[in-house]
């Protein structure tokens, strides 16, 4: 494990593997080095690139300095880029893709940007507003377990499945970072497709969507691609929001290496 200090003094923990041009992975909600897809993706890409996986602030071995702002997470990515040589490819997944888009729009030295299913949905803005209000109260009360349960049901997990998850070994890992759901919620904003932000990003960008995902994922990705001056869209047959690393990796290798 390595550590870097962000602009506000927060320590950000990261792992580094492989050789070549750096690729920084930006995890989505509840995910970090101990839980989520980044470990599998790192194994797939390490033969081709220097791979950086990190704990977003408030998660795992990283610090967490209040008050939170999306700009602080952008500064965390900036610190990682500086630590690995001053420029990098960036791959973000789910709400981590939304954060990666923020970073690119801020003008960070990102050479290429790949985004997997940023979960914007123009059709559910009221539901997003209701979720935001409920989440704010739950987190203010320190109820991290309830925050995780609220998020799971918000993204479509049946209530009975959530109740079952509470007894699984992974639940304490999720509960430990339940408060950071507010951070991802801030990154997502009102959940509307951020066409103006996308239009400000001119670097080569790849939007990836699984063919088996909810239809709004592809619609939102297409809207982002249309807004960006240098973007392309790819779909993955048979894959959903939990796409297998071995399915995503070939697209990333092709895109970043070209």
MONORDA-V738524 format. One record per backbone hydrogen bond with DSSP energy under -0.5 kcal/mol. CO is the residue of the C=O (numbers start at 1). NH is the residue of the N-H. E is the energy in kcal/mol with one decimal. If there is no record, write none. Layout:
co=CO nh=NH e=E
co=CO nh=NH e=E
This chain:
co=2 nh=14 e=-2.9
co=4 nh=6 e=-0.6
co=4 nh=12 e=-3.3
co=6 nh=9 e=-2.0
co=10 nh=6 e=-3.2
co=11 nh=13 e=-0.5
co=11 nh=63 e=-3.5
co=12 nh=4 e=-2.2
co=13 nh=55 e=-2.3
co=14 nh=2 e=-3.6
co=15 nh=53 e=-1.8
co=17 nh=51 e=-3.4
co=21 nh=50 e=-1.2
co=22 nh=89 e=-2.9
co=23 nh=25 e=-0.5
co=23 nh=52 e=-3.0
co=24 nh=91 e=-2.8
co=25 nh=27 e=-0.6
co=25 nh=54 e=-0.5
co=26 nh=93 e=-2.0
co=28 nh=31 e=-1.5
co=32 nh=35 e=-1.4
co=35 nh=32 e=-2.9
co=37 nh=41 e=-2.1
co=38 nh=42 e=-2.6
co=39 nh=43 e=-1.9
co=40 nh=44 e=-1.4
co=41 nh=45 e=-2.1
co=42 nh=46 e=-2.3
co=45 nh=48 e=-2.4
co=45 nh=49 e=-2.1
co=46 nh=19 e=-1.0
co=49 nh=19 e=-0.5
co=49 nh=51 e=-0.7
co=50 nh=23 e=-2.9
co=51 nh=17 e=-1.8
co=51 nh=53 e=-0.5
co=52 nh=25 e=-2.8
co=53 nh=15 e=-3.1
co=54 nh=56 e=-0.7
co=56 nh=59 e=-1.8
co=59 nh=62 e=-2.3
co=63 nh=58 e=-2.1
co=64 nh=66 e=-0.6
co=69 nh=72 e=-1.3
co=69 nh=73 e=-1.0
co=70 nh=74 e=-1.8
co=71 nh=75 e=-2.2
co=72 nh=76 e=-1.7
co=73 nh=77 e=-1.7
co=74 nh=78 e=-2.2
co=75 nh=79 e=-2.3
co=76 nh=80 e=-1.9
co=77 nh=81 e=-2.6
co=78 nh=82 e=-2.3
co=79 nh=83 e=-2.0
co=80 nh=84 e=-1.4
co=81 nh=86 e=-2.8
co=82 nh=85 e=-1.3
co=88 nh=111 e=-2.4
co=89 nh=24 e=-2.6
co=90 nh=114 e=-2.7
co=91 nh=26 e=-2.7
co=92 nh=116 e=-2.8
co=93 nh=96 e=-2.1
co=94 nh=97 e=-1.3
co=94 nh=98 e=-1.3
co=95 nh=99 e=-1.9
co=96 nh=100 e=-2.4
co=97 nh=101 e=-2.1
co=98 nh=102 e=-1.9
co=99 nh=103 e=-2.4
co=100 nh=104 e=-2.3
co=101 nh=105 e=-2.4
co=102 nh=106 e=-1.7
co=103 nh=108 e=-1.7
co=104 nh=107 e=-1.5
co=108 nh=110 e=-2.8
co=109 nh=88 e=-1.4
co=109 nh=111 e=-0.5
co=111 nh=204 e=-0.5
co=112 nh=90 e=-2.1
co=113 nh=206 e=-2.5
co=114 nh=92 e=-2.4
co=115 nh=117 e=-0.7
co=115 nh=208 e=-2.9
co=116 nh=94 e=-3.0
co=118 nh=120 e=-1.8
co=121 nh=124 e=-1.3
co=122 nh=125 e=-0.6
co=124 nh=128 e=-2.1
co=125 nh=129 e=-2.0
co=126 nh=130 e=-2.4
co=127 nh=131 e=-2.4
co=128 nh=132 e=-2.4
co=129 nh=133 e=-2.0
co=130 nh=134 e=-2.4
co=131 nh=135 e=-3.1
co=132 nh=136 e=-2.3
co=133 nh=137 e=-1.5
co=134 nh=138 e=-2.1
co=135 nh=139 e=-2.7
co=136 nh=140 e=-2.0
co=137 nh=141 e=-1.3
co=138 nh=143 e=-2.2
co=139 nh=142 e=-1.7
co=142 nh=144 e=-1.4
co=143 nh=147 e=-1.9
co=144 nh=148 e=-2.2
co=145 nh=149 e=-2.1
co=146 nh=150 e=-2.6
co=147 nh=151 e=-2.3
co=148 nh=152 e=-2.6
co=149 nh=153 e=-2.2
co=150 nh=154 e=-2.3
co=151 nh=155 e=-2.0
co=152 nh=157 e=-2.6
co=153 nh=156 e=-1.3
co=158 nh=162 e=-2.0
co=159 nh=163 e=-2.3
co=160 nh=164 e=-1.7
co=161 nh=165 e=-2.1
co=162 nh=166 e=-1.3
co=164 nh=167 e=-1.5
co=165 nh=168 e=-1.9
co=168 nh=171 e=-1.5
co=170 nh=173 e=-0.7
co=170 nh=174 e=-1.7
co=171 nh=175 e=-3.1
co=172 nh=176 e=-2.0
co=173 nh=177 e=-0.6
co=174 nh=177 e=-1.1
co=175 nh=178 e=-1.5
co=177 nh=180 e=-1.4
co=178 nh=181 e=-1.6
co=179 nh=182 e=-1.3
co=180 nh=183 e=-0.6
co=180 nh=184 e=-1.8
co=181 nh=185 e=-2.2
co=182 nh=186 e=-1.8
co=183 nh=187 e=-2.2
co=184 nh=188 e=-2.2
co=185 nh=189 e=-1.0
co=188 nh=191 e=-2.0
co=191 nh=121 e=-2.7
co=193 nh=195 e=-1.9
co=194 nh=198 e=-2.5
co=195 nh=199 e=-2.4
co=196 nh=200 e=-0.8
co=197 nh=200 e=-0.8
co=198 nh=201 e=-1.7
co=200 nh=202 e=-0.7
co=201 nh=229 e=-0.6
co=204 nh=113 e=-2.4
co=205 nh=232 e=-1.9
co=206 nh=115 e=-3.2
co=206 nh=208 e=-0.5
co=207 nh=234 e=-2.6
co=208 nh=117 e=-2.2
co=209 nh=236 e=-2.1
co=210 nh=213 e=-1.8
co=214 nh=217 e=-1.5
co=214 nh=218 e=-0.7
co=215 nh=219 e=-1.9
co=216 nh=220 e=-2.7
co=217 nh=221 e=-2.2
co=218 nh=222 e=-2.7
co=219 nh=223 e=-1.9
co=220 nh=224 e=-2.1
co=221 nh=225 e=-2.6
co=222 nh=226 e=-2.5
co=223 nh=227 e=-1.3
co=224 nh=228 e=-1.5
co=228 nh=231 e=-0.5
co=230 nh=205 e=-2.1
co=232 nh=207 e=-2.9
co=234 nh=209 e=-2.0
co=235 nh=237 e=-0.6
co=236 nh=211 e=-2.5
co=236 nh=239 e=-1.7
co=239 nh=212 e=-2.7
co=239 nh=213 e=-0.5
co=240 nh=243 e=-0.6
co=241 nh=243 e=-0.6
co=244 nh=247 e=-1.7
co=244 nh=248 e=-1.6
co=245 nh=249 e=-2.8
co=248 nh=251 e=-0.9
co=248 nh=252 e=-1.6
co=249 nh=253 e=-2.8
co=250 nh=254 e=-2.3
co=251 nh=255 e=-2.4
co=252 nh=256 e=-3.0
co=253 nh=257 e=-2.0
co=254 nh=258 e=-1.0
